[in-house]
Amino acid sequence: MTSTLTLAEALAAGTVVLDGGMSNQLESAGHDLSDELWSARLLAEQPEAVTEAHLAYFRAGADVAITASYQATFEGFAKRGISRDRAAELMVLSVESAREAARRAAVPRPLWVAASAGPYGAMLADGSEYRGRYGLSVEELERFHRPRLEVLAAARPDVLALETVPDADEAAALLRAVHGLGVPAWLTYSVAGDRTRAGQPLEEAFALAAEADEVIAVGVNCCAPEDVEPAAATAARVTGKPVVVYPNSGESWDAEARAWAGRSTFTTGQVKGWQQAGARLIGGCCRVGPDGIAGIAGALGTA
């Protein structure tokens, strides 16, 4: 069921379970995502597949669905010949698909929808979301992000997920872009050890969100599971806000081969440590599927 309880209120009361990777769930259902639009392509071609993916996570124990809009940008859709009006419709559809899945889930617990906004590098589709340092100013990045954030906010998600941000400069742009939209947000960095992917110390990066009233949680995603606990502790100490964490399986993404390499290091035994470090929103990112989310819900006692 959808909730009259806000996500911020839920975080003040306890721990909330996020979903897992959208792309791996779609691929496991037989969909080809070898495309620059990634999962956003299915919003145009097979939106029911997106709804079914959300539904699988709700049934596995997730309380929050992150929409398939990570790679949904006006610029990215324009490359495929999709008009600006149609692109906006598809962004709205990403929120509606998650809402529909929440209705179909028919579970007694509250469910929420987070509208994903990936970094500028996701639109480039060249792996630069794992590097940052695009050569753009904060003002230029704000101008890129604001129009689609306005569209997503108008679709009335429960929260905007400003996610996989590799660079503190882009975080500053995103925080400016969400100001005044009337929808709360969380901010998560993609990190390597104790630094952003662009190399900035996490203390400095998290501090940007400390005074942002729109931000109800701050943390990390799309990172190695081993990096989560220290980053969560830093985020909690620096911001005083609830922490959000959803790492990858531990495998690494080869942008040139467009494939995953290495082995999984994600285990549900890590989850309690993340919670003790301050995490209140906990889930998985790439290569963490419904079984992994069910394990997280079980470890947290929310299942």
N, C-alpha and C positions, 0 to 999 in steps of 0.2 A: 504494500500500500504506500501511497505517497504520504508525506508527513506534514502535520501542522507544526511540529517541532523543527526549529531551524537547525541547520548543521552546526552552527556555532554553539547553540544550546546543548546539542548532543555531545559535542566535544568537551564542554564544561562538565558534563555528567559522567563521561567515561570514554571508552575506546570504540572507534567505528572502523569497520572493515571496508577497504576499497576493493575494486575488481582487479583483474590481471590484464595481460596484454591483449589488445583488440586484434592485432595483426595475426598473432599465432593462433588465436581462436578461429579467426576466419579461414586461415590456411588449413587448419585441422578439419574444417568443414568442406575442404576441397576448392576453395576460391584462390585464384591466381592474383597475387599482389605485386608482381614484378612490373611495377608501373611507378612513375614519379609521384602520382597522387596517392599511392599506397592504399590504405583502407578508405580514404575519402572517395575514391573512384566508385566504390560500391554504393555510396549514397545516391549517385546518379543512376547506376545500372541495376543494383540489387539491394534496395534498402531493407527488404525483409531479412536479408542475411545479417545485417547489422543489428536489427532488433533481436534476432535469435541469439547472436553472440552475447548481447547484454543479458538476455534471459538466462543463458547458461551460467553466467556469473552470479546473478541474483539467486538462482536456485542452489548454487554452491555455497552461499553464505555471505556474499558481498552486500553491503548496505548502500554503496555508492557506485553508480555507473559513470565512467568517464567516456564522453561522447567520441564519435569517430571523426572529429573535426580537427585533430592535431595537424594534419597536412592540408586542411581546407582553407585556402586563401584566394582572394580575388585574382592575384597574379598567377597562381598555380592553375586555377581553373581556366583562366584566359589562354594559357598555353595550349589547352585542349579545345579551344574554340567555344568555351562555355561563357555565356554573357554574364555581365555583372548582376543583373536581376536574378538569373537562374542560379548563380553562385550563392547569392544571399538566401535563396529558397533552400538550397542544399544544406547550408549552415544551420538554418532553422530546423530542417528535417533531422539533422543529427541530434538535436535536443528532443524533438518529438519522438524519434525512434527509441531513445532511452526511456522516455516517459511511458511509451506504449509497453515496453518490456516490464517496467515496474508494475503497470496495471495487470499484465498477464501473469506475473510472478505469483500474485495472490497469496502473499505471505503476511503474517500478522505484524511483523516488525516494520518500523519506518524505513523508507527508501528515499534516496536523494539522487539528483543528477548533477554532474559536474561537466560544464562545457569546456572542452579542451582547446587551448590555444598554444600550439607549439612555437618554437623559436623561428626566427627569420631563416636560419639554416635549413629547417625542414622543407621550406618552399624551394630552396635551391636543389634539394635532393642529391647532394654530393658528399654527404657525411660531415658538412661543416657545422651541424648542430652539436658535434662532438669536439669542436675546436673553438667556436666563437671567433672574435676578432675579424669581423666581416669588412672592416674599413668604412663603416657607416657611423655617423654621429648618433648620439642619443636622440636628437630631434628627428633625424631621418628614420630611425627605428620606431619611434613613437608614431610617426605618420604612417608607417607600414602597418602597425598593429591596431591602431585605434578603429579604423572602419570595420574590420571584422569583429572586433570586440563589441562594438556597438550593436552589430547584427545579432551576435550570440546573446548579449545581455537582453536584447528586446524579446528574445525567445523565452525569457524568464527561467533559466536554470536556477538551481539552488545556489550554485557557486561557479565561478570561473576558475578553471585549472590552468594557471600560467606555468607550464611544465617543460622540463628538459632544457632549462635555460643554462647555456654554457658560460655566460659572460655577465659580470655584474653591470656592465654598461647597458646590456639589453634588459636586465632586470629593472634598472632605473627607468628605462623607456616604458616598459610594461606597467610599472607602478604609476607612471604619469598617465598612461593610456586608459587605465581602469578607473581613474579618479572621476567621480561624479556619475558613474553609470548606474548606480543604485543596486548593484549585485555584489555580494562579497566575493573574495578571491582567495586562492592559496597560491603560493609561489614556491616552486621547487627547482633546484639547480641540478644539473648533471655534473658530477664531481669525479675527481681522481684523487684519492687520499684526502688531505685536508685543504684542498684547493678546488676552485671551479675548474672546468675544462680549459678555460682561457688562462688559468694560472693565478687568479686572485685568491688571497687567503679567505677562507670561509667566514671567519669572524667579520671581516669587512663586508662581504657579500650579504650575509644575513642581516647585518645592521641596517641595510637599506630599508628592510621591511618592518623594522621595529616600531616606527612611528606612523606607519601607513594604516589608517583606520579601516580601509577596505579589506586588508589582509587578515584572515581569521586563522591561518595556519601557514607555517613556513618549514621547508625541509629539503629533501633530495628525492630524485627518482632517476630511473634509467642509469643506475650505477651498479657497481659490484656490491653484493650483500655485505662483504667485509667492511665496506666504507660507511655503512649506515649508522652503526651505533655511535662512533665518535662524532659524526656529523650531526646526529640528532641531539646529542648532549650539547654541542656548540650552539645549535639553533635555539634550543630551549634557554640556555644561559644568556645568549646575546639579545634575544627578542622578548623573552617572557611569554611567548605565544605557544599554543599547542603546536606540536610538530607533526608533519606529514612525511611518510616514507613509503616508497614503493620501488624497490630495486629490481634489476634484471635477474635472470637466473644465475648470472655469473659468467656466462659465455660472452664473447666479444663479437662486435659487428665489424665485418670487413666491407667497407663502403664500396671498394672497387669490385669485389666479387658479388656484392649484395647478398651476403650469406653470413650465417653465424658460425663461429669457430670456438674450439676449446670445450670445457666441460662445465656442467652446472655445479655451483657451490651453494645454491639456495636450499636452506632447510628450515622447517618450522621450528626447530630448536633455537633458532636465532631470535624469534619473534618476541619472547619475553624480555630479552635484553634491550631490544629497541623500545619496547613499552617503558621499561624502567628508565631509559635515557630521556624520556619525554614524549615519545611518539604516541599520538592519539588517533591518527588516521594511518592505517597500515594496510598495505596491499602489495601487489606485484606489478612489474612492468613487462618488458619483452621476455617471452619464453616462459612466463609464469602463467599457467592455465587454471581452469576451474578446480582441478585437484589441489593445486597449490593454495588457492584461495580458501578451499574447504579446510585445508590444514591450518591456515592462519586463523580462521574462525574458530576451529577446534582448540587451538593453542590459547586463544584469548577468552574462550568460554562464551563466545557470542552465538555459536551455532545452535 
